[in-house]
Amino acid sequence: MLLLGFAACAASRGRNVNDVVFTQYSPLSGGAEMVQRTLPPLAVRRIVEALEAKHAALAQQSIDLSKEKFDLYIPEGPPPPGGYGLLLFISPGSAPTRPRVWRGTLDRHHLIFVSPQNAGNTTNLFDRRVPLGLLAYHNVRASYPIDDKRVYVMSYSGGGRVAEILALSYPDVFRGVVVHAGADPVDGAQGVYKPSIDRWRMFQRNRLVYISGDHDLENLALDEASRTSMRHACMLNIKSKLARGQAHDFLDAVNMDTALSAIEEPGEVDAAELARCNERLQREIAGRLAEARASIDRGDLARARTQLDAIDAQFGGLAGPEILELDARLPRPPIGHVGGHHP
């Protein structure tokens, strides 16, 4: 077991550093910050109202770092002039992820690799998986020279939802995301929501990479559904890759290099196309809000509640602050009601 600090830096280059215990907490993983970033406006309001009714508050931190372990790989050689890149890896399983076959690829890309242990699919998304990812990022950045423009999150299989949530909710931290064999649409149906409009604009400038095995037909179809959802919401900075010769497996070294090259490959989104798409999306949201407003004006409050819940799930923070203003005109729902959301 290693307590990570600056003294570990030089000694650990070019090898795995296993069972690391981090010591620093981050405001990014605080309960109130995570709720505000990861959930849509009405869901956030319901949680706040429920807590206020109980005279309670969200926990400042849900993780006891003294009981957690992380696995690191530090690339061979000195850091590049601008600092290392950083790749946070979200696994579907609870076992350690120690990237032996990826070492050469990580060395070539000058990427530090970090992955939390015991953060697999059976653990709670917001109590463990999301905050552990954020704490891993924070502690590595505190101990190693990191190029903030090259901080990425990558998932495999059931880790995909966590990676998407981190990339969407913290686009100021994660400048790209690789979703491997486990993508979800960004429409609220699976608990992946669009963030506030300022964060969505940041996310649109970041890179989204899909990669699944060319024999993994189920996840290729899920990739397409997620990609369609993202494009409808005007996320155009997308790269799609095939993991040649693979089914539903961890990427081999060649396909890992394909994924990392795609996330780091320079590329520009057509500004005019993006502007047209954003204008179309804002018109769509405005139209849906106008329908809910009309329901309120004619006294059909039950229908208005259903409409607002659907808008909140599908458009998330992009519908704020107007959705909150319309919601304030309705009777308060029962404590604990969060519509169709999956917090």
WONOR-V954371 format. One line per field, one symbol per residue. ss: DSSP state (H for helix, E for strand, C for the rest). psi: psi as a letter, one per 20 degrees, with the letter a starting at -180 (. if undefined). burial: 1 if it has 16 or more other ideal C-beta (glycine too) atoms within 10 Angstrom, else 0. A space follows every 50 residues. Layout:
# WONOR-V954371
ss=???
psi=???
burial=???
This chain:
# WONOR-V954371
ss=CEECCCHHHHHCECEEEEEEECCCCCHHHCHHHHHHHHCCHHHHHHHHHH HHHCCCCCCCCCCCHHHCCEEEEECCCCCCCCCEEEEEEECCCCCCCCCC CCHHHHHHHCEEEEEECCCCCCCCHHHHHHHHHHHHHHHHHHHCCEEEEE EEEEEEHHHHHHHHHHHHHCCCCCCEEEEECCCCCCCCCCCCCCCCHHHH HHHHHCEEEEEEECCCHHHHHHHHHHHHHHHHCCCCCEEEEEECCCCCCC CCHHHHHHHHHHHHCCCCCCHHHHHHHHHHHHHHHHHHHHHHHHHHHCCC HHHHHHHHHHHHHHHHHHHCCHHHHHHCCCCCCCCCCCCCCCC
psi=ppopahhighhjpkrqoqlporiprqhhjqghggghhiqrghgggggggg ghhjlrqqqgpipohijqqqpqppqqrqqrhjrqrpoppoqiriqqoomg ijghghghilpppppqqlkahirpghhggghhghhggghghhiqopoiil oqpqrpciiggggggghghliigojqpooolmqqqljihjjoqpaqhhhh hghhirpppppqqijmhghhghgggggggghhjkoimpppqpnpjqcmrq qrgghghgghhhhipqqppohgggggghggghggghghhhghghgghjjm hgggggghggggghiciiiqihhhgghiiqqprqpipkcjrm.
burial=01010001000110011001010011011111111111111111111000 10000000000110100111111110001000111111111110011110 01101110111111111111100011011111111111111011011001 11111111111111111111101111111111111111001111111011 01110111111110010011011001101100111011101110010111 11001111110111000010000100110010001001100110110000 0001101110111111111101100110000010000110100
